[in-house]
Amino acid sequence: MDKRSLAQMAQRFRDAEQRAEILRQELAVAIRQADVDGVAQKDICEATGYTRQQVRRIVLAGESETVAES
């Protein structure tokens, strides 16, 4: 592995991290929308692989963002 190859691999990793962060945010929005649409928390957990606690935190974080925007 030479320096150039290592730098390219590191850049690919940083790019993947950035894409993952964007997707994480999009998934959080989708979870909040599913909650608003009345999808059962159990079903959200099954679809995402998240625990009920994780889903609650995501939904509650969205509610606090909405209050802050008002």
N, C-alpha and C positions, 0 to 999 in steps of 0.2 A: 504494500500500500504506500503510494507516494503522497507527498503533501497536497498536490492538486486533487487527487482522487479523494483524499480525506476531507478536503475543503468542500468538494462537491457533495459528498455524503452528508456532511454536517449541514449544508444548505438544504438538501432534500429533507433532512430531519426537521429543520426549522420550518420549512414550508408545510410539512405534514402537521406539525404542532399548530400552526396557524389555521389550517383547514379544519383540524379537529376542534379547535376553539369555536370557530364559526358554526360548525355542525352541532356542538354542544349547546350553543345559544339557540339555534333553530329548534332543536329537540325540546328545550325548555319552553319555548313559545308554543310548540305543538302540545306539550303536556298541559300547559295552562289552558289552551283552547279546548282540549278534550275534557278538562275539568268543568269549564264553563258550559260545554255542550252536554254535560251530564253523564259522561262515560264513568263507569264505576272505577274507583281507585284500584280495586283488584284487577280490573282489565288493563288499566294503565300500567300497573306493575308487571303483568304478564307480557304485555307488548314490548315494554322497554327493558325488562330485566332489573329495574330499579326496585328498591325496597319501598314499603309504604312510607317510611320516614323520609327517604329521599324525595319521593313524590310530594309529600306534605311540605317539605322545605322549598321545593321549586315553586309550588303553587303559592305558598305564603310570601315568598320573595317577590313574586309577580304582583301580589296584592299590595305589598309595601311600596313597590315602584309606582303603582297606579295612584296611591295616596300621595306620594311625594310629588307626582306630576300635577296634581290638582291644585 
